[in-house]
Amino acid sequence: MFRAGTFVGEHVSPTTEDQIQPNGVDLTVDIVFEQLEPGRIGRDGKEIGDRVARPLEELEQKDPDTYYLPKGAYVVRYGEQLRIPEGHVGFVYPRSSLLRNSCMLNTAVWDAGYEGRGEGLLQVHHDIEIERGARIAQLVLAEADHEDVYDGSYQRENLE
């Protein structure tokens, strides 16, 4: 069973009232990265390819905290810290505004016990402007049985 947005909000910080939805919590854009070099995923480990943060643009009559993203693939770091509680699994879905602007957000399963500021893959199929702090995704939590909690290499990621 999926949990109410108010419950999800107890495991996401910081949040505003506008981010709490009936069935989840909206996640915002913090940093957009462009991958520069190939990575590697092997049977005995992984290596993330080098990447660089996209510059914020000062567009005509726009807030200077705006990313201009041409067609391509980008890694988006969310602005919120997440804690997936024991007995739950997290899923992140794109907000419909992304889809309606020819963009897609891909994510993975967020295991119980994960804590950090995660990332998603933003596929841009038509140029778009996205303000830093804009809501682009929604985290939902579902009750789930599990044997252990997450203790992988991404635990506490991006918590400078």
NUDOLO-715802 format. One record per residue: residue in one letter; z, x, y of N, C-alpha, C in turn. Coordinates in steps of 0.1 Angstrom, whole numbers, padded with zeros to 4 digits, always signed. Each point is the difference from the previous one (the first is absolute). Layout:
BEGIN
aZXYZXYZXY...
// end
This chain:
BEGIN
m+0000+0008-0012+0000-0008+0012+0000+0009+0012f-0008-0004+0010-0001+0008+0013+0012-0005+0008r+0005+0010+0008+0012-0003+0009-0004-0004+0014a+0009-0006+0007-0003-0005+0013-0001+0012+0010g-0007-0003+0011-0002+0011+0010+0013+0005+0006t+0010-0009+0001+0013+0004+0005+0006+0010-0009f-0001-0002-0013+0005+0010-0010-0007+0013+0001v-0013+0000+0001-0008+0012+0001+0004+0007+0013g+0002-0007+0010+0004+0006+0013+0013+0008-0001e+0008-0003-0009+0013+0008-0002-0003+0014-0005h-0012+0002-0005-0003+0013-0006-0011+0008+0007v-0003-0005+0013-0010+0007+0008+0006+0002+0014s-0002+0012+0005+0005+0003+0014-0009+0010+0007p-0001-0001+0013+0004-0011+0008-0009-0012-0002t+0004-0011+0004-0008-0012+0000+0003-0008+0013t-0010-0008+0004+0002-0010+0011-0001-0014-0006e+0004-0009+0007+0000-0014-0005-0014-0004-0003d-0010+0005+0007-0014-0004-0003-0005+0005-0013q+0006+0011-0006-0005+0006-0012+0005-0008-0012i+0011-0008+0001+0005-0007-0011-0009-0013-0002q-0006+0000-0012-0008-0012-0004+0006-0008-0011p-0005-0012-0003+0007-0008-0010+0001+0007-0014n-0010+0009-0003+0001+0006-0014+0000+0015+0000g+0002+0006+0012+0000+0015+0000+0003+0005+0014v-0003+0013+0002+0002+0006+0013-0013+0008+0004d-0004-0002+0012-0012+0007+0005+0003+0015+0002l-0009+0009-0004+0001+0014+0002-0009+0004+0011t+0003+0010+0008-0008+0004+0011-0006+0014-0002v-0010+0003+0008-0006+0013+0001+0008+0010+0007d+0003+0011-0006+0006+0011+0008-0010+0011+0002i-0005+0006-0010-0009+0011+0001-0012-0003-0009v-0012+0004+0005-0012-0001-0008-0005+0014-0003f-0002+0003-0013-0005+0013-0004-0014+0000-0005e-0007+0011+0002-0013+0002-0006+0001+0011-0010q-0005-0002-0013+0001+0010-0010-0011+0011+0003l+0004+0012+0000-0010+0011+0002-0005+0007-0012e+0008+0001-0010-0003+0008-0012+0003-0008-0013p-0006+0003-0011+0003-0007-0012+0014+0002-0005g+0005-0010-0007+0013+0002-0007-0003+0002-0015r+0011-0001-0007-0002+0002-0015+0011-0008-0007i-0004-0008-0010+0010-0007-0008-0003+0004-0015g+0010+0008-0005-0002+0005-0014+0011-0006-0009r+0000+0004-0013+0010-0005-0009+0013+0006+0003d+0001+0011+0006+0012+0007+0002+0004+0001+0015g-0006-0008+0008+0005-0001+0014-0011-0005+0010k+0003+0001+0012-0010-0005+0010+0001+0009+0013e-0011+0000+0007-0001+0007+0013-0007-0009+0010i+0007-0002+0011-0006-0009+0011-0009+0009+0008g-0012-0004+0003-0009+0008+0008+0004+0000+0015d-0003+0011+0007+0004+0002+0014-0006-0012+0008r+0008-0004+0009-0004-0011+0009+0005+0002+0014v-0006-0007+0010+0004+0002+0014+0002-0014+0006a+0009-0001+0009+0002-0013+0007-0011-0002+0009r-0005-0013+0000-0011-0004+0010+0006+0000+0014p-0008+0003+0010+0006+0000+0013+0001-0015+0005l+0010-0002+0009+0001-0013+0006-0010+0000+0012e-0007-0011+0002-0011+0000+0010+0005-0008+0012e-0004+0004+0012+0002-0007+0012-0013-0007+0003l-0001-0013-0005-0012-0007+0002+0000-0009+0012e-0012-0003+0006+0000-0008+0012+0008-0012-0001q+0009-0002+0009+0009-0012+0002+0008-0002-0013k+0003+0011-0007+0008-0002-0012+0013+0009+0001d+0010-0004-0007+0012+0008-0001-0004+0014-0006p+0005+0011+0005-0004+0013-0005+0004+0003-0014d+0009-0009-0006+0004+0002-0014-0009-0008-0009t-0013+0003+0001-0010-0008-0008-0008+0010-0009y-0002-0003-0012-0008+0008-0009-0014-0006+0000y-0010+0007+0003-0014-0004-0002-0005+0005-0013l-0003-0008-0010-0004+0004-0013-0014-0004-0004p-0009+0010-0001-0013-0004-0005+0000-0002-0015k-0011-0005-0005-0001-0002-0015+0005+0012-0007g+0008-0002-0011+0005+0011-0007+0013-0004-0007a+0007+0009-0006+0012-0002-0007+0011+0009+0006y+0012-0006+0002+0011+0006+0007+0013-0003-0008v+0010+0009+0002+0013-0003-0005+0009-0004+0011v+0006-0011-0001+0009-0006+0010+0014+0002-0004r+0009+0006+0008+0014+0000-0002+0006-0012+0007y+0009-0007-0007+0006-0012+0006+0012+0005+0009g+0003-0009+0010+0010+0004+0010+0014-0003-0005e+0001-0007-0011+0013-0005-0005+0005+0008-0012q+0013+0001-0001+0006+0006-0012+0003-0011-0010l-0004+0002-0013+0001-0010-0010+0010+0004-0010r+0008-0009-0006+0009+0002-0011-0003-0011-0010i-0005+0003-0012-0003-0010-0010+0013-0001-0008p+0006-0012+0001+0013-0002-0007-0001+0000-0015e+0011+0004-0007+0000-0001-0014-0002-0015-0004g-0007-0001-0012-0004-0014-0004-0012-0006+0006h-0008+0009+0008-0011-0005+0007-0012+0010-0001v-0012-0005+0003-0012+0008+0002-0006-0004+0013g-0006+0009+0007-0006-0003+0013-0016+0001-0001f-0006-0009+0007-0014+0000+0001-0004-0001+0015v-0010+0008+0004-0004+0000+0014-0014-0006+0001y-0003-0010+0008-0013-0006+0001-0005+0001+0014p-0013+0000+0002-0005+0001+0014+0002-0014+0007r+0002+0001+0013+0000-0013+0008-0014-0005+0001s-0002-0013+0001-0013-0006+0000-0008+0005+0012s+0006+0004+0011-0007+0005+0012-0008+0013-0004l+0005+0008-0009-0008+0012-0004-0012-0005-0008l+0002-0009-0009-0012-0005-0008-0010-0006+0009r+0004-0007+0010-0010-0007+0008-0007+0009+0010n+0005+0013+0000-0007+0010+0008-0006+0010-0009s-0004-0003-0012-0007+0008-0009+0008+0013-0004c+0013-0002-0002+0008+0011-0004+0008-0004-0012m+0004+0010-0008+0008-0003-0012+0011+0010-0001l+0012-0004-0005+0011+0009-0001+0004+0000-0015n+0000+0012-0006+0003+0001-0014+0013+0007-0002t+0009-0004-0009+0013+0006-0002+0003+0000-0015a+0011+0005-0004+0004+0001-0013+0013-0008-0002v+0005-0001-0013+0013-0006-0002+0011+0008+0006w+0010-0007+0005+0011+0007+0006+0012-0003-0009d+0004+0010-0008+0011-0002-0010+0014-0002+0006a+0008-0007-0008+0014-0001+0004+0006+0014+0002g+0008+0001+0011+0006+0013+0003-0007+0008+0010y-0013-0003+0002-0008+0008+0010+0006-0002+0014e+0001+0011+0007+0004+0000+0014-0009+0009+0008g-0005-0004+0011-0009+0009+0008-0008-0008+0010r-0009+0007+0007-0010-0006+0008-0013+0003-0006g-0005-0010-0008-0012+0001-0008-0013+0000+0008e-0010+0001-0008-0014+0001+0005-0009-0009-0008g-0011-0004+0006-0011-0008-0006-0013+0006+0004l-0010-0004-0008-0014+0005+0002-0007-0011+0008l-0004+0003+0012-0007-0010+0009-0015+0003-0001q-0008-0009-0005-0014+0001-0001-0006-0008+0012v-0007+0007+0008-0007-0007+0012-0014-0001-0003h-0005-0012-0001-0014-0003-0002-0008-0003+0012h+0007-0002+0012-0007-0001+0013+0010+0005+0010d-0004+0007+0010+0009+0007+0009+0010-0010+0005i+0012+0005+0003+0011-0008+0004+0010+0008+0009e+0006-0007+0009+0011+0005+0008+0013-0006-0005i+0010+0009-0003+0013-0004-0005+0011+0006+0009e+0008-0008+0006+0011+0006+0008+0011+0005-0009r+0006+0011+0004+0012+0005-0007+0011-0010+0001g+0006-0004-0011+0010-0010+0000-0005-0014-0003a-0013-0001-0002-0006-0013-0004+0003-0003-0014r+0002-0013-0003+0003-0004-0014-0013-0001-0008i+0000+0008-0011-0012+0000-0008+0002-0004-0015a+0012+0000-0004+0003-0002-0014+0013-0009-0002q+0002-0005-0012+0012-0008-0002+0006+0005-0014l+0013+0003+0001+0007+0004-0012+0006-0013-0006v-0001-0002-0013+0006-0011-0007+0008+0007-0012l+0011-0007-0003+0008+0005-0011+0001-0011-0011a-0001+0004-0012+0001-0009-0012+0011+0006-0009e+0007-0010-0006+0011+0004-0009-0007+0006-0012a+0006+0011-0006-0007+0007-0012+0011+0006-0008d-0002+0000-0013+0008+0007-0009-0005+0015-0001h+0010+0009-0001-0004+0014-0002+0011+0008-0006e-0004+0011-0006+0010+0009-0007+0006+0010+0010d-0008+0005+0009+0005+0011+0009-0004-0004+0015v+0004+0008+0009-0005-0001+0014-0009+0012+0003y-0008-0001+0010-0010+0010+0004+0008+0013+0004d-0005+0011-0005+0005+0013+0003-0011+0010+0000g-0012-0004+0006-0011+0009+0000-0001+0009+0012s-0012+0006+0001-0002+0010+0011-0002-0006+0013y-0002-0013+0001-0001-0006+0013+0013-0007+0005q+0010+0002-0008+0013-0006+0005+0004+0006+0013r+0004-0008+0010+0004+0004+0013-0011+0006+0008e-0012-0003-0003-0012+0005+0007+0000-0004+0015n-0005+0009+0008-0002-0003+0014+0013-0004+0008l+0011+0004-0005+0013-0003+0007+0005+0012+0008e-0008+0005+0009+0003+0012+0008+0013-0003+0008
// end
